[in-house]
Amino acid sequence: MTPMNKQYRLAARPVGTPKDSDWSFTTEEIPTAAEGEVVVRVHYVSLDPAMRGWMNDAKSYIPPVGLGEVMRAGTVGEVIASKNPAFAVGDHVTGYHGVQQYGVSDGRDLVKVDPKLAPLESYLGGLGMPGLTAYFGLTDVGAVKEGDTVLVSGAAGAVGSMVGQIARIKGARAVGIAGGADKCRYVTEELGFDACVDYKADSFPQDLKAPLKSGVDVYFDNVGGDILDIALARLNRHARVVICGAISQYNNTTPVQGPANYLNLLVQHARMEGFVVFDYVRQYEEGTRQLATWYAEGKLKLKEHVDTGIENFPATFLKLFSGGNFGKLVLKVSED
Amino acid sequence: MTPMNKQYRLAARPVGTPKDSDWSFTTEEIPTAAEGEVVVRVHYVSLDPAMRGWMNDAKSYIPPVGLGEVMRAGTVGEVIASKNPAFAVGDHVTGYHGVQQYGVSDGRDLVKVDPKLAPLESYLGGLGMPGLTAYFGLTDVGAVKEGDTVLVSGAAGAVGSMVGQIARIKGARAVGIAGGADKCRYVTEELGFDACVDYKADSFPQDLKAPLKSGVDVYFDNVGGDILDIALARLNRHARVVICGAISQYNNTTPVQGPANYLNLLVQHARMEGFVVFDYVRQYEEGTRQLATWYAEGKLKLKEHVDTGIENFPATFLKLFSGGNFGKLVLKVSED
């Protein structure tokens, strides 16, 4: 049987949490390369909270995914055909081929990666966009410095896990917030955070009191909602709040919950600043080199949560919102 | 009859809008100066939105006013007795003598001012704290630059009126938001803003569309609430939101309304930063000199709304929240 290209396309704009009927599963022939193009066999698809935003018909930093289009997603795979002199068959590349098994590209969005240096799926995680998001968010937007206390929500997640580790490398204290005792144990025992607090525990947010007794210098927010307000209440003078995401709000059918404690910015002469990693595209190479160096020096631990089978995409995607993943969530879509 | 010192003291912590019963009116003998002290006869008391915050029993950048204490307020007056070599009888000084007719000070909080250069009450307005708030907020926190579009709420108020004028001096466009056609006319025709939009009009916020067609580079927020959200929706890339106050929220008995559109900070890589003018105490002299220079060059127009009679303090104070004042609100408390 000829291999085919299985795909997930956006069938409807979700209201709240995406349902199965918001997707259509299609099968096409494998694309071919025109002059200047390459065909990539996708091994892993990256699942990221930002994808939920791309499903809405709203103006944002990039256009929404159109109805009927293959769902946009970061990918890592292998070149299987090339009419572009910059890429050879067998090269491994990251790109944005979306939720499908084969993609075609003119090469401009592809970055070659070395599968001998780190597992292929790491290039979607700690050594990819989530790692770069943590790196630029914490060092540039958050302006972390030695002796700071850095608080990060989603601490066991793809971005948060890197934020705390980079904070420690920079000489700061790292305090995480994560859901559940297992994740918290992972964050402190494996990733080396100074503390981690379980937001699902009855004793939350009181549990934050001890690890934050010297206040918060940088809060790296991946979740929004009540936890953002709790962090705002604990800011030190001249603190920086890095707005990276708001996963607690992405499936809202009611308006986004604004941070009622934002006036603490005034009292503490603090700032809240947002960013998306695409703002740093010209520094990706520098950032990736730094992360890879730390990884090679044994200073960073990476963890991926790998689900398998493109058919499982809708269910796997929902793990982002239920906290069902542990580590950077990726889906293996190639069939061996 | 011997003159006495009439005073307003905080009698109860207000719930929502302050009531008459939250104050007590007292009469005491005029204080005398101990060694190192001066006695100041207060001519004008400054009425500022921040005073509402000082009435709450809440941790903030300065301690709350204690129950039974003279209400804290900025003042300008004349030295009538001095046992401090730095001050002579007849000197005019600003200070924090509160809502009373006579105050005593060790001189550390006093700044000499020249009543020949500008009317005494200006030193509570455009040449005083509100002017310095506008100056440091716009130039330092807001980092205004030539060609920017600066949006400011409370544009006819003590701070807002200065923000727009300083923006123009710096080569930026100034767009104001104020309550009522009269205030808007004043803002454009007398203060020289490029545009002003009436938030009480039925056509608000649509009226903002034309003057903000090139977006907002700096939003200077004095009001919070819905207007903050409207401004957040119109930010340009790398915009700065200066959180100076939130007068729409100060009398709330419900929680503060957080800005639901704060996620636009992420999309636009923008920041929201708060400050209080006390953060700049070491630069007051520099700032005051700059403002006085611009005033002398005819580049700044100042306007005070002067009510008369210390007995009218509770009613005059409420004008801050009803928009009943037009220009910097001061109360003349000296009796001639």
Interface residues (C-beta under 8 A of the other chain):
Chain A: S60 Y61 G224 D229 I243 C244 G245 A246 Q249 P255 V256 Q257 G258 P259 A260 N261 Y262 L263 N264 L265 L266 V267 Q268 H269 A270 R271 M272 E273 G274 F275 V276 D279
Chain B: S60 Y61 G224 D229 I243 C244 G245 A246 Q249 P255 V256 Q257 G258 P259 A260 N261 Y262 L263 N264 L265 L266 V267 Q268 H269 A270 R271 M272 E273 G274 F275 V276 D279
